[in-house]
Amino acid sequence: MLSAIPSLPRSTLAQLTQRMIDRMDEIDGDPDLEQFDEDNEDGHDRESVYD
């Protein structure tokens, strides 16, 4: 499947990407709806160094 990706039309890639995101949200929850844990993250996908 990965070898076919470069030849797929942009709209097909967009649909495939959205389906993968939706599936990940089904598995572990939508991060847009999860509560931000200020103790673990600084908002820039880095661990907090200010403890």
PQR file with spaces between the fields and no chain letter, atoms N, CA, C, O and H, PARSE charges and radii, in Angstrom:
ATOM       1  N    MET     1       0.823   -1.196    0.000 -0.4000 1.5000
ATOM       2  CA   MET     1       0.000    0.000    0.000 -0.0000 2.0000
ATOM       3  C    MET     1       0.867    1.260    0.000  0.5500 1.7000
ATOM       4  O    MET     1       0.563    2.216   -0.713 -0.5500 1.4000
ATOM       5  N    LEU     2       1.940    1.272    0.789 -0.4000 1.5000
ATOM       6  CA   LEU     2       2.773    2.474    0.854 -0.0000 2.0000
ATOM       7  C    LEU     2       3.381    2.829   -0.493  0.5500 1.7000
ATOM       8  O    LEU     2       3.586    4.009   -0.780 -0.5500 1.4000
ATOM       9  H    LEU     2       2.187    0.495    1.368  0.4000 1.0000
ATOM      10  N    SER     3       3.669    1.851   -1.312 -0.4000 1.5000
ATOM      11  CA   SER     3       4.237    2.149   -2.625 -0.0000 2.0000
ATOM      12  C    SER     3       3.230    2.837   -3.540  0.5500 1.7000
ATOM      13  O    SER     3       3.624    3.508   -4.494 -0.5500 1.4000
ATOM      14  H    SER     3       3.503    0.893   -1.079  0.4000 1.0000
ATOM      15  N    ALA     4       1.937    2.679   -3.264 -0.4000 1.5000
ATOM      16  CA   ALA     4       0.897    3.295   -4.089 -0.0000 2.0000
ATOM      17  C    ALA     4       0.614    4.740   -3.689  0.5500 1.7000
ATOM      18  O    ALA     4       0.050    5.494   -4.482 -0.5500 1.4000
ATOM      19  H    ALA     4       1.617    2.134   -2.490  0.4000 1.0000
ATOM      20  N    ILE     5       0.988    5.136   -2.491 -0.4000 1.5000
ATOM      21  CA   ILE     5       0.647    6.465   -1.981 -0.0000 2.0000
ATOM      22  C    ILE     5       1.140    7.599   -2.880  0.5500 1.7000
ATOM      23  O    ILE     5       0.362    8.517   -3.143 -0.5500 1.4000
ATOM      24  H    ILE     5       1.446    4.523   -1.847  0.4000 1.0000
ATOM      25  N    PRO     6       2.385    7.594   -3.368 -0.5600 1.5000
ATOM      26  CA   PRO     6       2.813    8.729   -4.209  0.2800 2.0000
ATOM      27  C    PRO     6       1.975    8.926   -5.468  0.5500 1.7000
ATOM      28  O    PRO     6       1.933   10.031   -6.009 -0.5500 1.4000
ATOM      29  N    SER     7       1.314    7.888   -5.939 -0.4000 1.5000
ATOM      30  CA   SER     7       0.550    8.019   -7.176 -0.0000 2.0000
ATOM      31  C    SER     7      -0.932    8.308   -6.942  0.5500 1.7000
ATOM      32  O    SER     7      -1.688    8.452   -7.902 -0.5500 1.4000
ATOM      33  H    SER     7       1.348    6.990   -5.500  0.4000 1.0000
ATOM      34  N    LEU     8      -1.352    8.394   -5.694 -0.4000 1.5000
ATOM      35  CA   LEU     8      -2.758    8.664   -5.399 -0.0000 2.0000
ATOM      36  C    LEU     8      -3.064   10.147   -5.585  0.5500 1.7000
ATOM      37  O    LEU     8      -2.217   10.995   -5.304 -0.5500 1.4000
ATOM      38  H    LEU     8      -0.738    8.277   -4.913  0.4000 1.0000
ATOM      39  N    PRO     9      -4.271   10.466   -6.056 -0.5600 1.5000
ATOM      40  CA   PRO     9      -4.680   11.872   -6.167  0.2800 2.0000
ATOM      41  C    PRO     9      -4.767   12.523   -4.780  0.5500 1.7000
ATOM      42  O    PRO     9      -5.007   11.850   -3.778 -0.5500 1.4000
ATOM      43  N    ARG    10      -4.572   13.819   -4.745 -0.4000 1.5000
ATOM      44  CA   ARG    10      -4.594   14.554   -3.479 -0.0000 2.0000
ATOM      45  C    ARG    10      -5.893   14.327   -2.705  0.5500 1.7000
ATOM      46  O    ARG    10      -5.853   14.152   -1.487 -0.5500 1.4000
ATOM      47  H    ARG    10      -4.377   14.366   -5.559  0.4000 1.0000
ATOM      48  N    SER    11      -7.031   14.326   -3.378 -0.4000 1.5000
ATOM      49  CA   SER    11      -8.311   14.138   -2.682 -0.0000 2.0000
ATOM      50  C    SER    11      -8.390   12.753   -2.040  0.5500 1.7000
ATOM      51  O    SER    11      -8.943   12.604   -0.951 -0.5500 1.4000
ATOM      52  H    SER    11      -7.063   14.469   -4.368  0.4000 1.0000
ATOM      53  N    THR    12      -7.842   11.748   -2.707 -0.4000 1.5000
ATOM      54  CA   THR    12      -7.837   10.398   -2.148 -0.0000 2.0000
ATOM      55  C    THR    12      -6.916   10.334   -0.936  0.5500 1.7000
ATOM      56  O    THR    12      -7.252    9.706    0.068 -0.5500 1.4000
ATOM      57  H    THR    12      -7.393   11.869   -3.592  0.4000 1.0000
ATOM      58  N    LEU    13      -5.754   10.983   -1.024 -0.4000 1.5000
ATOM      59  CA   LEU    13      -4.849   11.031    0.123 -0.0000 2.0000
ATOM      60  C    LEU    13      -5.502   11.738    1.308  0.5500 1.7000
ATOM      61  O    LEU    13      -5.345   11.309    2.451 -0.5500 1.4000
ATOM      62  H    LEU    13      -5.482   11.494   -1.839  0.4000 1.0000
ATOM      63  N    ALA    14      -6.231   12.816    1.041 -0.4000 1.5000
ATOM      64  CA   ALA    14      -6.914   13.545    2.107 -0.0000 2.0000
ATOM      65  C    ALA    14      -7.965   12.673    2.777  0.5500 1.7000
ATOM      66  O    ALA    14      -8.085   12.675    4.002 -0.5500 1.4000
ATOM      67  H    ALA    14      -6.358   13.165    0.113  0.4000 1.0000
ATOM      68  N    GLN    15      -8.722   11.932    1.986 -0.4000 1.5000
ATOM      69  CA   GLN    15      -9.740   11.038    2.547 -0.0000 2.0000
ATOM      70  C    GLN    15      -9.095    9.927    3.363  0.5500 1.7000
ATOM      71  O    GLN    15      -9.569    9.603    4.452 -0.5500 1.4000
ATOM      72  H    GLN    15      -8.625   11.930    0.991  0.4000 1.0000
ATOM      73  N    LEU    16      -8.026    9.346    2.850 -0.4000 1.5000
ATOM      74  CA   LEU    16      -7.324    8.281    3.552 -0.0000 2.0000
ATOM      75  C    LEU    16      -6.745    8.784    4.870  0.5500 1.7000
ATOM      76  O    LEU    16      -6.832    8.109    5.895 -0.5500 1.4000
ATOM      77  H    LEU    16      -7.642    9.609    1.966  0.4000 1.0000
ATOM      78  N    THR    17      -6.155    9.971    4.831 -0.4000 1.5000
ATOM      79  CA   THR    17      -5.595   10.561    6.042 -0.0000 2.0000
ATOM      80  C    THR    17      -6.679   10.808    7.078  0.5500 1.7000
ATOM      81  O    THR    17      -6.483   10.509    8.256 -0.5500 1.4000
ATOM      82  H    THR    17      -6.084   10.519    3.998  0.4000 1.0000
ATOM      83  N    GLN    18      -7.814   11.347    6.665 -0.4000 1.5000
ATOM      84  CA   GLN    18      -8.902   11.605    7.604 -0.0000 2.0000
ATOM      85  C    GLN    18      -9.431   10.316    8.196  0.5500 1.7000
ATOM      86  O    GLN    18      -9.749   10.273    9.385 -0.5500 1.4000
ATOM      87  H    GLN    18      -7.973   11.590    5.708  0.4000 1.0000
ATOM      88  N    ARG    19      -9.534    9.264    7.398 -0.4000 1.5000
ATOM      89  CA   ARG    19      -9.985    7.963    7.907 -0.0000 2.0000
ATOM      90  C    ARG    19      -9.017    7.425    8.952  0.5500 1.7000
ATOM      91  O    ARG    19      -9.443    6.845    9.951 -0.5500 1.4000
ATOM      92  H    ARG    19      -9.276    9.299    6.432  0.4000 1.0000
ATOM      93  N    MET    20      -7.706    7.612    8.730 -0.4000 1.5000
ATOM      94  CA   MET    20      -6.716    7.151    9.706 -0.0000 2.0000
ATOM      95  C    MET    20      -6.817    7.952   10.999  0.5500 1.7000
ATOM      96  O    MET    20      -6.732    7.381   12.086 -0.5500 1.4000
ATOM      97  H    MET    20      -7.359    8.083    7.918  0.4000 1.0000
ATOM      98  N    ILE    21      -6.996    9.264   10.895 -0.4000 1.5000
ATOM      99  CA   ILE    21      -7.151   10.103   12.080 -0.0000 2.0000
ATOM     100  C    ILE    21      -8.401    9.705   12.846  0.5500 1.7000
ATOM     101  O    ILE    21      -8.363    9.579   14.070 -0.5500 1.4000
ATOM     102  H    ILE    21      -7.065    9.728   10.012  0.4000 1.0000
ATOM     103  N    ASP    22      -9.508    9.505   12.140 -0.4000 1.5000
ATOM     104  CA   ASP    22     -10.752    9.093   12.789 -0.0000 2.0000
ATOM     105  C    ASP    22     -10.580    7.766   13.504  0.5500 1.7000
ATOM     106  O    ASP    22     -11.090    7.582   14.609 -0.5500 1.4000
ATOM     107  H    ASP    22      -9.539    9.608   11.145  0.4000 1.0000
ATOM     108  N    ARG    23      -9.859    6.835   12.876 -0.4000 1.5000
ATOM     109  CA   ARG    23      -9.637    5.520   13.489 -0.0000 2.0000
ATOM     110  C    ARG    23      -8.774    5.641   14.743  0.5500 1.7000
ATOM     111  O    ARG    23      -9.047    4.981   15.746 -0.5500 1.4000
ATOM     112  H    ARG    23      -9.444    6.985   11.978  0.4000 1.0000
ATOM     113  N    MET    24      -7.737    6.478   14.699 -0.4000 1.5000
ATOM     114  CA   MET    24      -6.911    6.677   15.892 -0.0000 2.0000
ATOM     115  C    MET    24      -7.728    7.310   17.009  0.5500 1.7000
ATOM     116  O    MET    24      -7.558    6.954   18.175 -0.5500 1.4000
ATOM     117  H    MET    24      -7.516    7.014   13.885  0.4000 1.0000
ATOM     118  N    ASP    25      -8.618    8.246   16.668 -0.4000 1.5000
ATOM     119  CA   ASP    25      -9.482    8.858   17.672 -0.0000 2.0000
ATOM     120  C    ASP    25     -10.419    7.831   18.292  0.5500 1.7000
ATOM     121  O    ASP    25     -10.710    7.910   19.485 -0.5500 1.4000
ATOM     122  H    ASP    25      -8.757    8.535   15.720  0.4000 1.0000
ATOM     123  N    GLU    26     -10.896    6.866   17.507 -0.4000 1.5000
ATOM     124  CA   GLU    26     -11.733    5.794   18.043 -0.0000 2.0000
ATOM     125  C    GLU    26     -10.953    4.946   19.034  0.5500 1.7000
ATOM     126  O    GLU    26     -11.498    4.507   20.046 -0.5500 1.4000
ATOM     127  H    GLU    26     -10.659    6.802   16.537  0.4000 1.0000
ATOM     128  N    ILE    27      -9.686    4.715   18.748 -0.4000 1.5000
ATOM     129  CA   ILE    27      -8.858    3.854   19.586 -0.0000 2.0000
ATOM     130  C    ILE    27      -8.479    4.533   20.896  0.5500 1.7000
ATOM     131  O    ILE    27      -8.636    3.940   21.963 -0.5500 1.4000
ATOM     132  H    ILE    27      -9.243    5.071   17.925  0.4000 1.0000
ATOM     133  N    ASP    28      -7.981    5.770   20.834 -0.4000 1.5000
ATOM     134  CA   ASP    28      -7.455    6.398   22.047 -0.0000 2.0000
ATOM     135  C    ASP    28      -8.067    7.749   22.383  0.5500 1.7000
ATOM     136  O    ASP    28      -7.536    8.466   23.231 -0.5500 1.4000
ATOM     137  H    ASP    28      -7.853    6.252   19.967  0.4000 1.0000
ATOM     138  N    GLY    29      -9.136    8.102   21.758 -0.4000 1.5000
ATOM     139  CA   GLY    29      -9.805    9.362   22.078 -0.0000 2.0000
ATOM     140  C    GLY    29      -9.303   10.512   21.233  0.5500 1.7000
ATOM     141  O    GLY    29      -8.180   10.490   20.731 -0.5500 1.4000
ATOM     142  H    GLY    29      -9.567    7.519   21.069  0.4000 1.0000
ATOM     143  N    ASP    30     -10.135   11.504   21.083 -0.4000 1.5000
ATOM     144  CA   ASP    30      -9.809   12.684   20.292 -0.0000 2.0000
ATOM     145  C    ASP    30      -8.984   13.636   21.158  0.5500 1.7000
ATOM     146  O    ASP    30      -9.495   14.134   22.161 -0.5500 1.4000
ATOM     147  H    ASP    30     -11.048   11.522   21.491  0.4000 1.0000
ATOM     148  N    PRO    31      -7.716   13.906   20.801 -0.5600 1.5000
ATOM     149  CA   PRO    31      -6.905   14.799   21.630  0.2800 2.0000
ATOM     150  C    PRO    31      -7.462   16.213   21.709  0.5500 1.7000
ATOM     151  O    PRO    31      -7.153   16.943   22.651 -0.5500 1.4000
ATOM     152  N    ASP    32      -8.271   16.611   20.745 -0.4000 1.5000
ATOM     153  CA   ASP    32      -8.887   17.933   20.809 -0.0000 2.0000
ATOM     154  C    ASP    32      -9.919   18.007   21.927  0.5500 1.7000
ATOM     155  O    ASP    32     -10.251   19.096   22.396 -0.5500 1.4000
ATOM     156  H    ASP    32      -8.522   16.018   19.980  0.4000 1.0000
ATOM     157  N    LEU    33     -10.424   16.860   22.353 -0.4000 1.5000
ATOM     158  CA   LEU    33     -11.434   16.826   23.403 -0.0000 2.0000
ATOM     159  C    LEU    33     -10.854   16.433   24.756  0.5500 1.7000
ATOM     160  O    LEU    33     -11.542   16.531   25.772 -0.5500 1.4000
ATOM     161  H    LEU    33     -10.154   15.975   21.972  0.4000 1.0000
ATOM     162  N    GLU    34      -9.591   15.988   24.785 -0.4000 1.5000
ATOM     163  CA   GLU    34      -8.969   15.569   26.030 -0.0000 2.0000
ATOM     164  C    GLU    34      -8.510   16.788   26.813  0.5500 1.7000
ATOM     165  O    GLU    34      -8.121   17.804   26.238 -0.5500 1.4000
ATOM     166  H    GLU    34      -9.032   15.909   23.959  0.4000 1.0000
ATOM     167  N    GLN    35      -8.563   16.668   28.151 -0.4000 1.5000
ATOM     168  CA   GLN    35      -8.140   17.761   29.009 -0.0000 2.0000
ATOM     169  C    GLN    35      -6.623   17.924   28.924  0.5500 1.7000
ATOM     170  O    GLN    35      -5.885   16.939   28.969 -0.5500 1.4000
ATOM     171  H    GLN    35      -8.879   15.842   28.618  0.4000 1.0000
ATOM     172  N    PHE    36      -6.167   19.150   28.802 -0.4000 1.5000
ATOM     173  CA   PHE    36      -4.737   19.446   28.753 -0.0000 2.0000
ATOM     174  C    PHE    36      -4.145   19.220   30.125  0.5500 1.7000
ATOM     175  O    PHE    36      -4.626   19.782   31.109 -0.5500 1.4000
ATOM     176  H    PHE    36      -6.766   19.950   28.764  0.4000 1.0000
ATOM     177  N    ASP    37      -3.107   18.404   30.206 -0.4000 1.5000
ATOM     178  CA   ASP    37      -2.442   18.114   31.472 -0.0000 2.0000
ATOM     179  C    ASP    37      -1.198   18.982   31.578  0.5500 1.7000
ATOM     180  O    ASP    37      -0.143   18.643   31.042 -0.5500 1.4000
ATOM     181  H    ASP    37      -2.716   17.948   29.407  0.4000 1.0000
ATOM     182  N    GLU    38      -1.331   20.087   32.265 -0.4000 1.5000
ATOM     183  CA   GLU    38      -0.252   21.061   32.343 -0.0000 2.0000
ATOM     184  C    GLU    38       0.980   20.516   33.053  0.5500 1.7000
ATOM     185  O    GLU    38       2.088   21.008   32.838 -0.5500 1.4000
ATOM     186  H    GLU    38      -2.188   20.362   32.700  0.4000 1.0000
ATOM     187  N    ASP    39       0.795   19.494   33.904 -0.4000 1.5000
ATOM     188  CA   ASP    39       1.928   18.929   34.620 -0.0000 2.0000
ATOM     189  C    ASP    39       2.851   18.132   33.711  0.5500 1.7000
ATOM     190  O    ASP    39       4.032   17.983   34.024 -0.5500 1.4000
ATOM     191  H    ASP    39      -0.105   19.095   34.078  0.4000 1.0000
ATOM     192  N    ASN    40       2.348   17.620   32.599 -0.4000 1.5000
ATOM     193  CA   ASN    40       3.139   16.746   31.741 -0.0000 2.0000
ATOM     194  C    ASN    40       3.586   17.385   30.440  0.5500 1.7000
ATOM     195  O    ASN    40       4.578   16.945   29.858 -0.5500 1.4000
ATOM     196  H    ASN    40       1.389   17.741   32.344  0.4000 1.0000
ATOM     197  N    GLU    41       2.891   18.406   29.964 -0.4000 1.5000
ATOM     198  CA   GLU    41       3.222   18.991   28.672 -0.0000 2.0000
ATOM     199  C    GLU    41       3.262   20.504   28.771  0.5500 1.7000
ATOM     200  O    GLU    41       2.584   21.113   29.598 -0.5500 1.4000
ATOM     201  H    GLU    41       2.086   18.764   30.436  0.4000 1.0000
ATOM     202  N    ASP    42       4.069   21.089   27.912 -0.4000 1.5000
ATOM     203  CA   ASP    42       4.158   22.544   27.887 -0.0000 2.0000
ATOM     204  C    ASP    42       3.397   23.161   26.721  0.5500 1.7000
ATOM     205  O    ASP    42       3.466   24.372   26.511 -0.5500 1.4000
ATOM     206  H    ASP    42       4.620   20.594   27.240  0.4000 1.0000
ATOM     207  N    GLY    43       2.666   22.336   25.955 -0.4000 1.5000
ATOM     208  CA   GLY    43       1.905   22.840   24.826 -0.0000 2.0000
ATOM     209  C    GLY    43       2.672   22.816   23.521  0.5500 1.7000
ATOM     210  O    GLY    43       2.136   23.184   22.476 -0.5500 1.4000
ATOM     211  H    GLY    43       2.610   21.352   26.127  0.4000 1.0000
ATOM     212  N    HIS    44       3.919   22.387   23.573 -0.4000 1.5000
ATOM     213  CA   HIS    44       4.750   22.329   22.368 -0.0000 2.0000
ATOM     214  C    HIS    44       5.287   20.921   22.152  0.5500 1.7000
ATOM     215  O    HIS    44       6.349   20.750   21.553 -0.5500 1.4000
ATOM     216  H    HIS    44       4.354   22.088   24.422  0.4000 1.0000
ATOM     217  N    ASP    45       4.565   19.906   22.635 -0.4000 1.5000
ATOM     218  CA   ASP    45       4.956   18.506   22.505 -0.0000 2.0000
ATOM     219  C    ASP    45       6.320   18.217   23.116  0.5500 1.7000
ATOM     220  O    ASP    45       7.065   17.368   22.626 -0.5500 1.4000
ATOM     221  H    ASP    45       3.703   20.045   23.122  0.4000 1.0000
ATOM     222  N    ARG    46       6.637   18.924   24.183 -0.4000 1.5000
ATOM     223  CA   ARG    46       7.875   18.655   24.919 -0.0000 2.0000
ATOM     224  C    ARG    46       7.511   18.438   26.375  0.5500 1.7000
ATOM     225  O    ARG    46       6.504   18.954   26.857 -0.5500 1.4000
ATOM     226  H    ARG    46       6.031   19.613   24.582  0.4000 1.0000
ATOM     227  N    GLU    47       8.332   17.675   27.068 -0.4000 1.5000
ATOM     228  CA   GLU    47       8.125   17.484   28.498 -0.0000 2.0000
ATOM     229  C    GLU    47       8.429   18.789   29.229  0.5500 1.7000
ATOM     230  O    GLU    47       9.306   19.550   28.822 -0.5500 1.4000
ATOM     231  H    GLU    47       9.151   17.255   26.676  0.4000 1.0000
ATOM     232  N    SER    48       7.707   19.032   30.291 -0.4000 1.5000
ATOM     233  CA   SER    48       7.924   20.235   31.078 -0.0000 2.0000
ATOM     234  C    SER    48       9.254   20.138   31.821  0.5500 1.7000
ATOM     235  O    SER    48       9.562   19.098   32.405 -0.5500 1.4000
ATOM     236  H    SER    48       6.994   18.414   30.622  0.4000 1.0000
ATOM     237  N    VAL    49      10.035   21.198   31.806 -0.4000 1.5000
ATOM     238  CA   VAL    49      11.303   21.223   32.526 -0.0000 2.0000
ATOM     239  C    VAL    49      11.233   22.177   33.715  0.5500 1.7000
ATOM     240  O    VAL    49      12.241   22.422   34.378 -0.5500 1.4000
ATOM     241  H    VAL    49       9.786   22.043   31.333  0.4000 1.0000
ATOM     242  N    TYR    50      10.053   22.711   33.982 -0.4000 1.5000
ATOM     243  CA   TYR    50       9.880   23.675   35.061 -0.0000 2.0000
ATOM     244  C    TYR    50       9.126   23.048   36.216  0.5500 1.7000
ATOM     245  O    TYR    50       7.992   23.437   36.495 -0.5500 1.4000
ATOM     246  H    TYR    50       9.234   22.512   33.444  0.4000 1.0000
ATOM     247  N    ASP    51       9.734   22.084   36.891 -0.4000 1.5000
ATOM     248  CA   ASP    51       9.069   21.415   38.030 -0.0000 2.0000
ATOM     249  C    ASP    51       9.597   21.925   39.340  0.5500 1.7000
ATOM     250  O    ASP    51       9.156   21.478   40.399 -0.5500 1.4000
ATOM     251  H    ASP    51      10.655   21.768   36.663  0.4000 1.0000
